[in-house]
Amino acid sequence: MSDKQMTIKDVARTMEVDEKTVRRWIKKGELQAEKDIFGRYQIEPAALEAFIEQRRRRYNPDKD
């Protein structure tokens, strides 16, 4: 992943889920995101990587 900030659409495309799912992850505090000056969510690639790793551990605990 690049160092460029990601949008909800970018994350949805990467994770192959609906944008509503990404918004739900953000609202539940599972995926860290910040709003830009226009009120749009921006996600750091490192935050997405951490989220993916957290989910991998949760759903595949024996693969550590």
C-alpha angles and dihedrals in degrees: 000000000000128000091247119113112258128222127220088258091053092051092046090052092046094048094038093233136118119275088242089062091054090049090051091052089051094047091048089052093242094117118043115227138159129210118238124222089277094054095254119136117248121193124201113227088232089056090053091048090051090049091051091049092048091052092045090055092045096050099031105032095157093059097072 
